[in-house]
Amino acid sequence: MIPLRTDQLATMVVVASGGLWGFYWIPVRALTDLGLAGAWGTLAITGGAVLVLLLLLARHRAALCNADRVALGYIALGGAAFALYSISFVYGRVAIVILLYFLTPVWSVLIGRYVMGWRTTRLRLLAIAVGLTGLAVMLGADGQAPIPRGFGEWIALAAGVLWSVATTGMRVRSDLPPLPSAFVFALGATVVAAIMAPILDPVPVDALTAGASSLAMVALPTGALWWGLSTIGLMWAAVRLDPARVGMLLMSEVLVGAASAALLAGEHMARLEIIGGALVLFAGVLEVWPDARGGEATAAPAPPKR
């Protein structure tokens, strides 16, 4: 058997992580149903993840203490982006929220080209154009202006921008191992969720006192699986792939999220929304296509890490 190259393995990890995150809305809304409205459910999940990862961190304390402080900031910013994304599921439709978040390749390409000075291929520019066209079709499906509507959609868009900045910074500055990276990631998310939770909703005293065990049975496994195991894999892969490619490959989440929301929550997309979503996914295919052919790489060579 021919061993997988590092970039191939990293690609597989990102795709699998995206598929898993396609189901993430389920525990988030389950916690909402149990009384943790707004950002409180996200705070419970990310706080649980911090506790679980802290127990596993003993062997990596030196790496964490000696890490580049700027790199730690970018990793925490990535966690903040995912926290906003998590909160958006409470306020918006699953498929629309996911697709808005997955404008990340657009922001990543713009940051890479105009801030970092990385080369951008024509095929990637075409992919961006197709993705933006798909988004416009999807958001304008009801005849209104093709812009986000509602709090959930806007914070999903903001989360995508922050994630693009974070992955670019992680690629340039971070050489932190995956486990401590996941801890910092979850910690950044917890801080943002803790700030937003009391702003969006009052403290859910009744839910915390009457149903603490039920809340823990949902929050702790969710934190361990999504914010722990999945994030460790994603942190390992994110520093080995171009940021725009990470955003594109994570689009496996779009398919899984849209399908699961339709089947389990009855959130069906209109015909134009489906067409727009398909164009967004096709943009991801265009971005990956050259590597699949063994042809020209779609990204500039990775800059050296410190």
N, C-alpha and C positions, 0 to 999 in steps of 0.2 A: 504494500500500500504506500502510495506517495504521500509523505507528510504534508500537512497544510502549511502554507506560508503564514507568517504572523498577520499580515493584512487580511488574508482570507479568513482566518480564525476570528479576528476582530470583527470583520463584517458579519459573520454568523452570530456572534455574541450580540451585536447591536440589533440584528433582525429579531432574534429570539426575545431580547429584552423588550423590544417594541411590541411584539405580540402579547407578552405578559401584561404590559401596561395598558393594553386594550381592554383588559378586564378590571382595571383599577377603579373605575367609577363605581363598581358594585359595592365594595366595602365602604367607600366614601359616603354613598347614599344610605347604606345600611346604618352607619353611625348617625346620619342625619335623622333617620327614622327612629333611632333610639334616643334622640333628644339632643345630640350634639350638632346644632345648626351652624351655618356659616363656616367659619374657619376652625371651630372647636374640634370637629372631627379630624381635620388635617393635623391639628396640634396634638391630638391624642396619638395618631399614627406615627408622626415624626418623632414625638417624644419617646414613644415606645421603641422606635428604631435606634435612637441615641442610647437608650439604656442597654439594648441588646448588643450593639456594636461596642459600647464601652467595656462590656465584659470580655470581649474578644481582642481588645486593643493592647493587652499587656506587652506583647512581643514587639510592638511597633511604636512604643512611646518615644524612643530615641529619634526615629525617622520623623515623627510628628513634630517633636521639639526643634529639630534641625532643619525643618522644611522652609523653603522660600515663603516668606510672609505674603508676598504678592500672589504667589500660586495658591496659597490657602484662601486668600480673598476671592480669587476666581472660582475655586471649588465651592466655597460657601455661597457665592452668587448663583452658581448652578442650582444649588439646593433651594435658594430663594425663588428661582424661576419655577422649579417643580412644585414648590408650595403654592404659588399663585395658580399654577395649572391645576393642582389638586382642588383648590377652593372653587375654581371656575365650574367644576362639575356640579356643584350644588346649585348654581344659578343659571346654567345654560344647558342646551341640548348637547348630548354626548358627541355626536358626529361633528356638529358645527364647531364645538369647542376644540376638538382634536385637530380639525383641519385648519382652524385659525392658528393654533399653536404651531402647526407644521408649515408656516411661512418661514420657519427658521433658516432654511437654505438660502432664501432671498437675502436675509440680513447677514448671514455668514459670508456669502459671496461678496456683498458690498463692503463688509468690514475687511475681508481678506484682500480685496482688490484696492480699495481706496485708503485704508488705514495701514494695512500690513505690506502692501505692495506685491502681493502674490499674483501669479499669472492666472488668468481666467480664460478657458477655452470657449470657442464658439458654441459647442454643444451644450456647455453648461449655461451659457447665456440663453440659448433656446429653451433649455429646461426651466429656467427662471420665468421666461415669458409665458410658457405653457402653464406653469403653476399659477402665476398671477391671473391669467385668463380664466383658469378653472375656478379660482377663488371668487373672481368677479361674477362669473355665471352663477355660482352657488349662492352667494350673498344677495344677488339681485333676482333670485328666482321668483320672488313674490311681487316683482315690479317696482320695488323701492330701490333707493341708492345702494350700490354694492359696498356697504360699510358695516362694521360690526354693530349690533344692536343689543343693548342690555349689558349689565355689569359683568356677567359671566363671560361674554364674548370679548369685551374689552380687556379684561385681565388675562384671558387666554392669549390674546395678541401681545400684550406686554410681557407675558411669560416667555413667549417665543423670542422676542428681542433680547431679553436678559440671558436666555439660554445660549443664543448665538454669541454674545459677548463673552460669556463664561467659557464656552468650549474653545473659542479662539485663544483666550488667555491660558486655559489649561494646556492647550497644545504647545504654546510657546514657552511657558514657565514651569509646568508641573512635571516632576519626576517622582512624586510621592506614590508609594505602593497603593494598590486598590483598597485594602481594608481601611487604613487611616483616611484615605480620600473619601470613602463612603461615610465615615464618621463625621468628617468636616461637612460633607454634603448634607447629611441629615441634620446636623447642628444648625447650619445656615437656614434650612427649611423651618426648623423648630422656632428659631428666633423670629422669622417673618410671620409665621402662623401665630405666635404668641402676641405679636404687635397687632395683627389684624383682627384676631378673634374678639376681643372686647369692643373693638370699634364697630364690627358688623353685627354682633348680637351680645346680649347680656350673658353673664356667667350662668351656665345651665345647672344650677344648684340641684334641682330635683332629679335630673338625669344622673348626675354624679353621685348622689347619695342613694337613690333607689335602685339604680341599675349598674353599679360600678363593675360587677363581675361580668355582666353581658358586654359592656363596653370594652373591657380588657380582652375578652375572648375574640373580639373582632380586631381591635386596634393593634395588639401585640403581634399576632401572626401576620397581619398586613404590613406592619413596620418591618418585621424580620424578612419577609419574602420580597416585597417590592423595594423598600428603602434600604434593605440590607443586602441580600444575595444578588438581586438584580442590579442594584447600583454598584456593587463591587465589580461585577462584570462590565458594566457600562463605563465605569471609571478606568478600568484597564484598557478598554477598547478606544475610548474617546481620545486619548493622547497618542494613539497609533494611527488614527485616520484623520483626514481632512475634516474640519468642522462642518462644511456644507454636506459632505458625504454622510456624516453621522446623522444630521437632520433628515436627509433623504431616506437612509436605511431604516430609521425609526418609524417610517411611514407604514410599516407593517401594523403599527398600532391603529392606523386609520381603518384598515379593513376589519380588524378584530373588534375595535370599539364600535364601529357603525353596525356591524352584524350583530354583536351581542346586545347593543341598545335596542335594535329593532326587534330581536327575538324575545328579550327579557323585560324591556321597559316600554315596548310599543312605540318607540320613537322612529317612525318611518320617514325617510327623506322623499321630497317631491322629485319629479323626473328631472327638472333642471338642476336640482341640488345633487342628484346622482351623477349627472353629466359633468358638472363642475368638479365634484369629488374625483371622478375618473380622470379628468385632466390633471388634477393635482398629483394623483398617483402616477400618471404617465410621465410627468415631469421627473419623478424619482427614477423611473426606468431609463429615461434619457441620460440622467446624470451618471448612472452606474454602467450604462451600455459599453463605453469604450474599454473598461477594465474586463468586462465579460468577454470581449473579443480578443483580449490580449493586446489591444492597440494602445493608442495614446492615453496617457493618464489624464484624468480630469482636473487634477489639482497641481498646484505648484509644489516643488519639493519641500518636505517638512523643514521648517527652520530649526536650527540647533537649539537644544534646551540648555539651560544654565547648569 
